[in-house]
Structures are given as C-alpha cells and as structure tokens.
Amino acid sequence: MVEALKSGIEISFKTVIKIEKVRHGWVNESMGDAEITRSVRFDALSRIYRLVRAGKEELITDIFEALAGMTNYEVKIPVYPDPVRGNSYRVRVRTKIDRVGLTEPLRSIIFFSSFWDVETEWARGYLALQ
Amino acid sequence: MNSNQQVGGSDISPENAPPKQHRERIAIAIVAAIVLGLTLLEANLATIGSSVGYSGNIVIFALININVILIVLLIFLVTRNVFKLILDRKRNILGAKIRSRLVIMFTAFSLIPTILLFIAAASITTTNIRSWIGGRVGVALTDALEIARKDLDADAKSMAEFASYISPKISPDKIYKPGVDSFSDLLVGQDNLTTLLVMDGGTTLARAGDAGAKVTPEIASWLRGGGGPKSAGNVVTLIGDSYAAGAVMLPGGHILVAVKSILPEQARRTRSIKEAYDEYHQVRLLDDPIRASYIAVLILITLLIIFAASWMGIYLARQITVPIQLMAEGTLRVAGGDLDVRLEYQSDDEFGYLVESFNRMTGDLKGMKANLEEANSSLSTTYEELERRTKFIETILTNISTAVVVLDRHGRIAMINRIAEQMLGVSSGFAIGKLYRDALLEEHYETVRILSREIGASGNQQVERQVELPVGGKNISVRVSLTALKDEVGGYLGLVVAFDDLSQAMKLQKVLAWREIARRIAHEIRNPLTPIQLSAERLQRKFGADHIDDPAFDDCTQTILSEVGTLKLLMDEFTRFARMPSPTLTEGDLGEVLRNTVEIFKSKYPGIRCDAVSENVSDILFDAFQMRRALTNLLENAAAALRGTGNLTVKCVRNPDLDWVRLSVADDGPGVKEEDRGHLFEPYFSRKEGGTGLGLAIVSAIASDHGGTVSVRNNLPKGALFEMEFPGHPKG
C-alpha cells in the first residue's frame, strides 16, 4: 500500500461506523451510523502527502503523519433512541478502499486485478453508558 | 452468397428445419453484437472509472461478466454445431463429411494466424512493458524530476531568504491597517512573479502581488498541516508545480510567506515530468496486473475470433453442402427410379445453376423415359403380335399333316416341324443349324438337292415332284414341293421344302375303287341271289315232301338258303360301304353323340369300363349319323380287341385355336401289330374271325368325308389308340 502511495496513486478509504443496541436473541437495533471518507496522495515533486479529510486538503511531509491522518478519527455520531444506562451497545467499524486514482492509461487495468480489493473485517467494540 | 431456400411438398428441400437454424444464426449474431457493444461500453466506462470511484465500478464488472457469459454462450452455440456435425458424420448423413472437412479447413485457416497473432501480440506487449519499466526510462524520469525539484528548491530558498530579509521591516500595526500600502513597497526591486503573504494559520492577513488562485489555498493547507516555521528565525520552503515558496515566522507569530510563481510553460513541463514519473512508478508497481489484463483481453479477442471463424466456417460449409446434400439425395432418388424428384433450392450462384441443371436433367430424363416406355410398349405390342403370329404359324406347322423343312440361304435347316421329324426320321434339336445334306437321309437329301437345282435352273419359284421315299422303314408315295423364299428385291433367302404323304390319298383312292368294286359286286351278286333264294324255297315247298326220307335234299336247300342269306348280309354291308352318302353337316353337340353312343356300348359290353370325356365340342359341324357310326365301329373294334373285358377311354377334344377336333378311342388291349397298321383302314382287311374288314374302312371314309384323317398308334402303357381328326367347321 505504501509502495502504491509512493507511486503517486491516490488512495481513498471509506470507513463505516455503526452503533447498535445489542438485543440478545434477536437482531441488533441500529441507532446510528456514519461514513467517513479520507484520501491521500503523494506528490513526488514536493515530496508532500496531500491528505483530504472532512473536505479539506492538508499537505503533510511525514508519511506516518499522513497515514495517521487517514486512520485516526474523531467523530460524533448522533444516535437514536437515546442510550439508556444499563443497556449494552455495540459499535462496528469497517474500512475499505473506496477509490484508486491511477493515471489515465492504467485505469482500465483495475478491472483485471484483485490488487485493490481491500476491505477490512468488521471491528467490534461494546459500549456502556457510565 | 445470396440464397433463398424453400420447402416443397414431395420435393427435396434443405434438410435442417430453417426456422430453428435461422434462430440459431440470429442468436449467434445477437450474441456477437452484444459482446462487441459491451466491450466498447466497458472500454468507455473504464476511462471514466477512476473518477466515479472504485466501488462504483460494479456496473463495469457486471458488464464484464455478461461479456464472459455471452462469450460462453457463443462457445456453446458453436460447440453444439460442431457436435451436431460430428453426429451427422457418424450417422453417415449425406453432406456431413464434406461439411466437416470445410469446417476443419475454415477453422484451421482462422486458428493458425489467430494463435500466431496472439502469441506475437502477447510477447510484444510483455517485452514492451518490461523494456519500459526495466530500462533507462525510470532513471531518466527520476533525474528529470530531481532537476525540476532542485530548480524549484533554489527558488524556494531565495524566497525564504527574501522573506527573512524583509521580515524585520514588517510592522504589524502598519501593514494590517486597511488602506495602507506600505506592504506592497516591500516588493520594490522584485519581479512581478513574487508575492508576499502574511498568514495566520490558514488565514491570509495581508498580501502583496498575485500568486494565482490555487497557490494561496495550497499554502494555507500546508500551514494547516503543520508544515510552516515552528519558531522565529525558523525558515521553511515549499514547492509546487507552479510555485516556490519560503516562509519565516514574524515576531507576532504570524507567518510571512514569499511566493514565486513559475512561468506557465515551465510549470507545464514540470507537471508533465511529474505525471510521467508517477505513471512510470505505477506501471512498475502494476507490472503483472497490466500484463495479465492485456493477455486476458487478447485471449478474449482470440477466442471470439476463433469461435466466430468456426461459426462462419459452419455457416459457409452449410451454404456449400446444402445444395450438394440436396443433389446427393436427388441423385439417389433418381438412381432408385424416381424421376419426379425436384430440388427446391434457389440461388443466383453456381450451386443454383447446378441445381437448376439437375432439375432440368431429371425433367428431360422423365420425358425420355416416357418416350422410351411408349416405344417399349409399342415394341412389346409388336413383339407380342409377332410372337402370336409365329406361334400361330408354328402351331399350324406342327399340326398340319405336311412335313415342312425350311432351309436358309446357306442350305442350313432353319426350321423343321413335328411331321417332318417323324417323316424324315430326324429330331429338330439335331437338325436345326446343320446343312441339310448332313442332317437328312441320303434319299431325302438327294431329292431335295435335285429339286433345288431344278428350281435354280428353271428360275421358277416353286417345283414339285411325286416320288417314292423311305419313311418309317418302307417306301411311301410322297409329293415333295420346294418353294424359294425371296425378299422384296428378289434376293434369295432360302427354301421351304414340303413333304406331303400321299399314302392317305392313295388309300382314299383305293377306298373309292373298292367302293366301286363293292357296288358292282353287290349289284352283280345281289341280282341272282333272289332267284336263287326263291328257287331254293320253291324246291323245298315242291319237292320237300317227296324227299322227306332224303335228308340231303333238305340240308342242301337249307344250306343254299342260309348261304344266300349270308351273301345278302354281305351284300348289304357292301352296299352300305359302296353307297355311303356325302355327310350332311349340321352344327350340334358332338359330346352328346359321344355320350349316347358310349351309353349304348356300355349296356352292350358291361365287362368293359368305358370313360367318356368331351371338351369344347358343343358347336361342331358334323354328320351325326355318320359320326355315331364311326364311333360305334371304333368301339366295336376295341371291344373285339378287349374280348369283353378291359378299359376304354373315349375323348373328344377341340383345339380352339385351330378349330380342329380330335376324337380318340384308347384301349388297354393287346394293341395293333406294326405290320398291320398300314392296312388297318383298307377295306376287307381284318384280323378278326368273321370280320368283313369294312368297319375301320368306313371310319376312314367318314373321317375323310369330314375333311379329316384317322390314324392308329400304340397306347401307353399298352393297347391301341385310334385318333380321328377333322375340322370343327370345315370350309366349303
């Protein structure tokens, strides 16, 4: 992935976050969700990573900082109904490559390659109202 | 090939059901069109794919899948046709062999160049990609980018120095006030590509010069991303495609940025170098997928070409073999005798002309066959007529009493009838084809030779002689006549030699002579008999009493009277023989006469079994009285031979073709001795004790009076067979 990024390929991640009320023995109730899209592209001339998050572009010189910008989120997700103390809630997070920006002649290649078929498993965490 | 195939009633039309075949063709054409269209659409969508996002390219994947499915469908249809062709070949269906050969040829011709092209294209693609990513291109691009970067870095450093130089001159109070132009004065001495910005984080507080619309937001992003100077005196630089910037921190914490805009032409070149660099590294990264994708496309195209060519081969082969198959089937039917066959195939090419010629040929053949059958029928009728005539002539020749021998122009025997075989003592199997001098007895040959010389010398068409010839071991009187056969122009064809047995005629003459003698004898003897009888009776009446003691007187007179009575009976017989009247012919049933006579005979001779058979004799012209007498004489003769015990068979049969009646009496008695046969029908010849010898002579006379003959021969296995033959309806 880093090598692809260094090759000037713009990589866009879409992260999906879902908050659910855990219902034992039944399907969990969805309370809210959010989709966050972030993309990064390396500029070989200036050696700067162009990170786009929340619709704004940031120029970052350090790759780790750029990757951190791609993977660290601070989001506020409105939930409904309001959480109740004592209930169990679950948050699920999944990230997948949303878009791969190749140069013009190479765009058709992605249809014949599984190189970009990256999607994480759902990461789960349980929440409780304090 | 423009063909229009039609289905006819009893005619031969293209075998495969056209609707089904048509549907297949349409399906294949539609599949090919869809594959082509989807491929073009995918190519187009792939171009915009990157802009719509990776996840949004589901449509393209779907299209690719559909494309693959359609290719599979195309493969299925072609494969199905190929299997069908193999099946047809195994079933020995007409045209399957040549069709399979053509398909193999078409496929081979398309397969070989296609595969060669595929290999060449795949090799060239792989080689080009590898040479591009593994050669000096990467080094050149990296160096070019480095040069561009260094230039920009140098500009950025000069901008940083400029910013550091002027930063002490900047008074926040002075600059940030609206309407004060002292900030622009700082650019005095700089070119017009330089811009000064005072920024607070991502916000521009003051600006001098114009760096372009994109530059300021990008510098703001840079500062937001933490790329600016972190403390006073800290100098940092930033470069972009179209600018180079240097920044220092002002005493108030604000950032002073000096930006130098790059000339548009230089900026364009820099962008090109950067894009080429990116592309190069992307290609290097995606080396295997790129090659795989190209090869996949090539494989798809190759498969498409191969199967399209195969299908085209099948289609063309069918176009070629359909008329051939039709012709083969038509030829088989014509060979089987069906000339009504007509091939329904219309085309403006040579096959159409061939089929049309075939149809014309079968039509001509049909006409010729009809003519031939008509001629054959006529010939058959003529032949039958000729056969009938020949048979008629043969029957005549077989049944006539004249012996006939036909010689060809070389003297070879061409025909000899049954009587001639008997008379001349040769069989037809031996004689026919042989020279008559080799086949006939010396005396017979000499007679014919002399007469033939005479006919040749005289120039007459016919000569005849009465000669004595040995027949059956004795010399008989025979009339030999030779008739020369000539064609229409007088050319010699041969001779007809006829031998007439005159013995019967002579017998008849004898009979007539005997009749005359009998009449005269009867007349001469009958006249004195009555006076003798009266005298004897008078002697008995007048002198009988005087000589009562003399038995010699009575015996003598009785003897005289008895002998006179016998003589009278004899004279009556003589008279009957001598005065046999001419027959009075009336049409009647000879069978009835036969049955009546036989019934009387049976009652008279109960010890003799007598069977009577009659066929086709219900309308015969004959003298019933005479015929009854003749039959009675024959039966009496047989009864005398059988001596009261034996079997008799009486047949009366008419040959309808010749209208000839044969009355035969066969017994199983001792038969007739060979030496007696010639005299049996002569008057006064008898082997019976007390016989007058006139019974069979009368039979002979009656047969003669009816225009016929009577003969005797041995009956098989024993006995004698008397045959009387005469015409059923004698002419005149």
Interface residues (C-beta under 8 A of the other chain):
Chain A: E3 A4 K6 S7 G8 I9 S12 K14 D43 A44 L45 S46 R47 I48 R50 L51 K56 E57 E58 L59 I60 T61 E65 K96 I97 D98 R99 V100 G101 L102 T103 E104 P105 L106 R107 S108 I109 I110 F111 F112 S113 F115 W116
Chain B: E42 A43 A46 T47 G49 S50 G53 Y54 S55 N57 I60 F61 I64 L145 A148 R149 L152 P217 E218 S221 W222 R224 G225 G226 G227 L238 I239 G240 D241 T270 I273 K274 E275 Y277 D278 E279 H281 Q282 V283 R284 L285 L286 P289 I290 A292 S293 A296
